[in-house]
Amino acid sequence: MLVLQEQEQPTLEGENLVLFTGNSNPQLAHAIAEYLDVPLGKALVGRFTNGELRVQIEENVRGQEVFIVQPTCGNVNDTLMELLVMCDALTRASAKTITALVPYYGYARQEKKTTGREPITAKLVANLMTSAGCDRVITVDLHAAAIQGFFDIPVDNLMAMPIVVDYFRNKDIRKEDLVVVSPDAGGVTRARIFAERLGAGLAIIFKRRPRPDAVDVMDFVGDIEGKTALIVDDIISTGGTLLRGVDLLIEKGAKRVFAATTHGLFAGNAVEAIEASPIEEVIVTDTVPVSSTARSGKITVLSVAPLLGETIRRNYFNLSVSKLFG
Ligand code: R5P
């Protein structure tokens, strides 16, 4: 269970904390501000006529602990650049500390070279954020936990897992009938944690990417016959990984299939493909805004705002963040 605000913990009223947002997920920033009961800081984050970013911090931040909410999603290059330029403006305005709240870390899937002459863009982004003045990063379900090591500043890599587990526990599914499925070898640790929390079984799909954005399923380990499957992943992009997994699980005898994914990018025709598939429900969070056009009757969006708000509060008062995860 997610343990949120304990009684008699300090509130932020009158404290030296300012929360800003860029343009990538202002809805989430507003929800976090509401959780913390603080107003959002005033800043202009726009464009000059020639397309260059124009940032103006419109209130005093000297000596303040500043948090910027800006998942690097949507047009990832633009949203990343907004974050960097905001950090620069805040550094030059003498903020005491700058924490980048990047619930979805774009370029995370480029965290290693898989063939010769490729970049490690996730590391480049870490370098850029640090150079721009970030003192600390708060993120959710990094594609690879090792990305924390790309930074020489503290990184809180939070899990959306307790929020999803709380939601899923309220479904009328006997734990003996439930199997958590990792859709690839890289996700086994995440799936195991879900399985332990839900008291469910564990199964693994092994996939291969013959080329970018294409998926081949290679193998399956586990027993799914007559069971309910919960596929657990960090990202849905094209939906290829998920939907190949759904087909395989149905073929192996799964009775019902659900999915829980932290970051719903829904690229290309992912939503239409989900609608047309036998999957019952896809649970995502609002780390990335799920636009109304991307919503379907099968997609449920859970909010990470209380989790992020509480993490900000705990960072500010130097309280444990890991305690949130029980
Ligand atoms: C890959 O390792 C990730 O964990 C996701 O499974 C993947 O990024 C999803 O992408 P897509 O939806 O395009 O298959």
Residues whose N, C-alpha, C, O or C-beta is under 5 A from the ligand:
A	BS01	R5P	D233 D234 I235 I236 S237 T238 G239 G240 T241 L242
